[in-house]
Amino acid sequence: MSINQRILILVAAAVILVAYPLWIISEEMYQAQITKIVDNAAKNAISQTLLLMKQAPESDNFLTSTSIPGRLAFIFDSKGNTIESDGSNDLSAVITLLLNQLSKQPTKSSIISTEITQEGPNPKGWDCVVGFSKGKDVFVAVCYDRDYTYDASTSVQLTAGILALAVFVLGLLGAKLISARITRPLKQLANYARQLPSRDIADAEAQNALTKFKSMKDKDIVELVRALAHMEQELTRYIQNEKNTAAERARIKSELHIAAEIQQGALPEKLNLPGQTASIKAHMLPAQEIGGDLYDYFMVNEHTLLFSLGDVSGKSMPAALFMFATQHMLRSLAMQGMPLNTIMEKLNNTLATNNTSAMYVTMVVGRYDLRTGDLEYILAGHQPPLLKHADGTLTNLEGVANFPVGNISNIEFESQMAKLKSGDRLVVFTDGATEAYDGQNNLYGMKRLVSLIREDKGSCCEELLETVFSSVTEFSEDKDMHDDITVLCLHRKE
């Protein structure tokens, strides 16, 4: 309900509550007053008539008043005969009723007031005043038609009702004007608030939109204007902060996009191995712009392949920087021809030096002889790879777990030996593949990955990688990735 409607209802209720009782009271007061006036007038007329009878008993005409509508003035004797009247019609019924009333009075010496009612099809009431003349032995009476006085009362009541209605209408009009004066600025402020989202707050004219309201004298309106002005200032500050934040986010996103391109460029692509006796392929799907996983493969000499796959602790840019450092140092150390465990020990000590962020990387590093199929590998805190044999069987490439790289210095690493036969495929992966979730928070799991690789009918690493990534991404289609997914495949062809 609006303020206008509430004010109109309150004013209407107030007028009704005041006007109606006044209307009733005024009618009662008028009725009492007119009865008193009639009674006094009748007594005065009778007193004058009785005085005239006493002073001039020989006169034949004692009624000096003129005929008045609704009034009977007459003289009658105790036998009911009309001696004199003011020209009224038949008075016999009225006189008979008066004689009945007078017979009940103890004396005839006083002027009395009485009420009589004519019975019949059209009953009529009279308010009468009667006096007795001892000298003439007659009664002098003045009667007023009660219907006539009631008509006058009704006329006054109707007039009072019209005046009350006029007061009511004027009250409503006044309430309308007052409420309009009150609500007009409120409506203007409401329109201002509705247009605020589409207004250019930075514009000088828009900033002064509330100025015209500040000159108002209504304290409540002024307080509301102040609140809106404060809200506008805060909104302007918030929008400016959002613009700055959006610009900063855009800048960071652009930098992350460039960093992602640099990271992808640092990862090896297709590597043609000498003799075509083996093939190697890897792929990484980062959960964010920048991934924290790493993989690398390169030829140390004409018949030795070194490959690595790792998972850096943490996410985004810090993990990517740690990954770059690990990849660069590993390549540099591997090219020096040192034993594999020595390479890992030096890599670990270098990364652990001044590592205030306590970051580390779990890794699988392998050195593969293309001529013999011999594989020397080290598990540095990473889960064992899977080895799928040519006959379709699948085994874990177990070994000493060792510590992750980069967190604790001066630790030793122990390598393991394995042999890849013709048709064998080595699959190395990070836990992003096995720890993917679907929309119902179901885990992809190691069991599902093992079953997928075992049943894969592909004849090369490219097909195997495509099968694995398609399965994981389809499984977690309704769920955002929370970790990078990286898979590396080494295939001995003959």
SVG drawing of the C-alpha trace seen along z (x, -y; Angstrom):
<svg xmlns="http://www.w3.org/2000/svg" viewBox="-70 -45 150 108">
<polyline fill="none" stroke="black" stroke-width="0.4" points="0.0,0.0 1.4,-3.4 1.8,-6.4 -0.9,-8.2 -3.4,-5.5 -2.5,-5.3 -2.9,-9.0 -6.3,-9.0 -7.5,-6.1 -6.3,-7.8 -8.0,-11.1 -11.2,-9.4 -11.3,-7.4 -10.6,-10.6 -13.4,-12.5 -15.8,-9.7 -14.9,-9.2 -15.4,-12.9 -18.2,-13.9 -20.6,-11.0 -20.8,-11.5 -21.1,-15.3 -23.9,-14.6 -25.8,-12.5 -25.2,-14.9 -26.2,-17.9 -29.5,-16.2 -30.2,-15.4 -29.3,-18.9 -31.5,-20.4 -34.4,-18.3 -34.1,-19.3 -33.6,-22.9 -36.6,-23.1 -38.8,-21.4 -37.8,-24.0 -38.4,-26.9 -41.8,-25.6 -42.8,-25.1 -41.7,-28.6 -43.4,-30.2 -46.6,-28.4 -46.5,-29.4 -45.9,-33.1 -48.8,-33.0 -51.1,-31.5 -50.0,-33.9 -50.8,-36.8 -54.2,-35.4 -55.1,-34.8 -53.9,-38.3 -56.1,-39.7 -59.1,-37.7 -58.6,-39.1 -58.2,-42.7 -60.9,-42.7 -63.4,-40.0 -66.0,-41.6 -63.9,-40.9 -65.0,-38.2 -61.5,-37.7 -58.7,-36.8 -56.4,-34.9 -54.1,-37.6 -51.4,-35.4 -51.6,-34.6 -51.9,-31.1 -48.6,-29.2 -48.0,-26.0 -47.8,-23.0 -49.4,-24.9 -52.9,-25.0 -54.1,-27.8 -57.6,-27.5 -59.9,-28.1 -62.4,-25.5 -64.6,-24.9 -64.8,-22.0 -67.6,-20.4 -65.3,-20.2 -66.8,-23.0 -64.5,-25.2 -64.9,-28.8 -62.3,-30.3 -59.5,-29.1 -56.8,-30.5 -58.6,-29.1 -57.5,-25.5 -59.6,-22.5 -61.8,-20.3 -60.3,-20.3 -62.7,-17.9 -60.3,-15.0 -57.5,-17.2 -59.8,-18.8 -61.1,-15.4 -57.6,-14.1 -56.7,-17.3 -59.7,-17.0 -58.7,-13.4 -55.3,-14.7 -56.6,-17.6 -59.0,-15.4 -56.0,-13.8 -54.6,-17.1 -55.4,-18.0 -56.0,-21.8 -56.9,-24.1 -54.9,-27.1 -51.6,-26.4 -50.2,-26.4 -49.3,-22.8 -47.4,-21.1 -48.5,-17.7 -48.3,-15.4 -51.2,-13.8 -51.4,-11.3 -54.3,-10.9 -54.9,-7.2 -56.1,-5.9 -54.9,-5.0 -52.6,-8.0 -51.6,-8.6 -50.3,-12.1 -48.6,-13.5 -49.0,-16.9 -46.9,-18.8 -49.4,-21.0 -49.4,-23.8 -52.8,-24.5 -53.8,-27.3 -57.1,-27.9 -59.0,-31.2 -61.0,-31.4 -63.0,-34.4 -64.2,-32.8 -64.1,-29.2 -62.3,-28.1 -59.1,-26.6 -56.5,-28.2 -54.3,-25.7 -51.4,-25.9 -50.4,-22.6 -47.5,-22.0 -47.6,-19.2 -44.8,-16.8 -44.4,-15.7 -43.7,-19.3 -41.0,-19.7 -39.5,-16.4 -39.4,-17.5 -37.5,-20.6 -35.2,-18.4 -34.7,-16.1 -33.9,-19.1 -31.3,-20.3 -29.9,-16.8 -29.7,-16.6 -27.9,-19.9 -25.5,-18.7 -24.9,-15.6 -24.2,-17.6 -21.8,-19.7 -20.1,-16.6 -19.8,-15.1 -18.3,-18.4 -15.8,-18.3 -15.0,-14.7 -14.4,-15.5 -12.3,-18.6 -10.4,-16.5 -9.6,-13.9 -8.6,-16.6 -6.4,-18.1 -4.9,-14.7 -4.3,-14.2 -2.4,-17.5 -0.4,-16.8 0.5,-13.3 1.4,-14.4 3.7,-17.0 5.3,-14.3 5.6,-11.6 6.6,-13.6 10.3,-13.8 10.1,-10.2 9.0,-9.2 11.7,-11.4 14.3,-9.7 12.9,-6.3 13.3,-7.1 16.8,-8.3 17.6,-5.0 16.1,-3.0 18.2,-4.9 21.4,-4.7 22.7,-1.4 22.5,-2.7 23.9,-6.2 27.5,-7.1 28.5,-7.9 31.8,-9.3 29.9,-12.0 29.9,-15.4 26.2,-16.0 25.3,-12.6 27.3,-13.2 25.3,-16.4 21.9,-14.7 21.1,-14.8 21.9,-18.5 18.3,-19.6 17.1,-17.5 19.5,-18.9 17.5,-22.2 14.4,-20.4 13.4,-21.3 11.9,-17.9 14.5,-16.3 13.5,-12.8 13.9,-13.5 17.2,-15.2 18.4,-12.2 17.4,-9.9 19.2,-12.1 22.3,-11.9 22.1,-8.1 21.7,-7.9 24.6,-10.3 26.7,-8.1 25.6,-5.0 26.5,-6.6 29.9,-7.5 30.5,-4.0 29.2,-2.6 31.5,-4.9 34.4,-3.7 33.4,-0.1 33.0,-0.4 36.4,-2.0 37.9,0.8 36.2,3.3 37.5,1.7 41.0,1.7 40.6,5.3 39.3,6.3 42.2,4.6 44.6,6.3 42.9,9.7 43.2,9.1 46.8,8.3 47.5,11.4 45.5,13.5 47.5,12.2 50.7,12.9 49.5,16.4 48.5,17.1 52.0,16.0 53.6,18.2 51.4,21.1 52.6,20.7 56.2,20.6 55.6,23.7 54.1,25.6 57.0,24.5 59.5,25.8 57.9,29.3 59.2,31.7 57.0,32.7 57.6,35.5 61.0,37.2 62.2,39.5 64.4,42.1 67.3,43.5 66.7,46.9 63.0,46.7 63.1,49.4 61.1,47.4 58.8,44.4 58.0,42.0 55.1,39.6 53.7,37.6 50.9,35.1 50.0,32.7 46.5,31.2 46.9,28.4 44.1,27.8 44.8,24.0 46.5,21.8 49.9,22.9 50.6,26.5 52.7,27.9 53.5,31.2 56.6,31.8 57.8,34.3 60.9,34.4 62.7,36.8 65.9,36.3 68.8,38.3 71.9,38.3 73.9,40.0 73.1,41.9 71.7,44.9 70.6,43.7 67.2,42.0 66.6,40.2 63.0,39.4 61.4,37.9 57.9,37.2 57.2,35.3 54.5,33.7 55.5,30.4 53.9,29.6 51.6,26.6 49.9,25.0 50.1,22.3 53.1,20.0 55.3,21.1 54.9,24.7 55.7,23.8 58.9,22.0 60.0,24.9 59.2,27.2 61.4,25.1 64.3,25.2 64.0,29.0 63.7,29.6 66.7,27.4 69.0,28.8 68.1,32.4 69.0,31.9 72.2,30.2 73.2,33.0 72.1,35.8 74.4,34.6 77.5,34.9 77.3,38.7 77.0,39.4 75.3,42.4 71.6,42.0 71.6,42.0 74.3,39.3 72.3,37.2 69.3,37.3 71.4,36.6 73.0,33.5 69.6,32.4 68.1,32.8 70.9,30.9 70.7,28.0 67.0,27.6 67.1,28.0 69.6,25.1 67.8,22.0 64.4,23.6 62.6,21.4 59.1,22.3 59.8,26.0 58.5,27.1 59.4,30.5 58.7,32.7 57.9,36.4 59.5,37.9 60.1,41.0 63.4,40.7 64.5,43.4 67.5,44.1 66.6,46.4 69.1,48.2 67.6,48.3 69.8,51.3 69.1,53.7 65.8,52.5 67.5,52.2 65.8,49.6 67.4,48.0 64.9,46.0 64.5,44.2 61.2,43.6 61.6,40.4 58.4,40.4 56.3,41.1 53.8,43.9 55.2,46.8 54.6,46.8 52.6,49.5 54.2,51.9 51.9,53.4 53.4,56.5 52.9,57.5 50.6,60.4 48.3,57.9 49.3,58.5 49.9,55.5 52.3,55.2 53.6,52.4 57.2,51.3 58.1,51.6 61.2,50.2 62.6,48.3 60.4,45.3 63.2,42.9 62.4,39.3 60.9,36.6 63.4,34.2 64.2,30.7 63.1,30.7 65.8,32.5 69.4,32.2 72.2,34.8 70.1,37.9 71.0,41.0 68.8,42.3 68.7,46.0 68.0,47.0 66.3,50.1 66.7,52.1 64.1,53.5 64.0,54.8 61.4,53.9 60.7,56.6 59.3,56.2 55.8,54.8 56.0,53.7 54.7,50.2 55.7,48.3 53.0,45.9 54.1,43.2 51.4,40.9 50.7,38.3 48.0,38.7 45.8,36.1 44.6,39.0 43.6,41.3 42.3,38.6 39.8,37.0 36.2,36.7 32.9,36.6 29.9,34.4 28.8,36.8 32.3,36.7 33.0,40.2 36.8,40.9 38.2,42.1 40.6,44.3 43.6,46.5 41.4,49.6 39.6,47.8 42.9,46.6 44.5,50.1 41.4,51.7 41.4,49.1 45.1,49.6 44.8,53.4 41.9,53.4 43.4,50.8 43.8,52.2 45.9,49.4 49.2,50.2 51.1,47.0 51.6,44.5 49.6,41.8 46.5,44.0 47.0,45.0 47.4,41.4 44.2,40.4 42.3,43.3 43.4,42.3 42.8,38.6 39.4,39.1 38.3,41.5 39.4,39.1 37.9,35.9 34.7,37.6 34.4,39.0 35.0,35.6 33.1,33.5 30.7,32.0 33.5,31.3 36.3,28.8 39.8,30.3 41.7,29.9 45.0,31.3 47.2,31.5 47.0,34.7 50.2,35.9 50.9,39.2 54.1,40.5 54.3,43.6 57.5,45.5 56.9,48.2 59.5,50.8 58.6,51.8 61.2,54.7"/>
</svg>
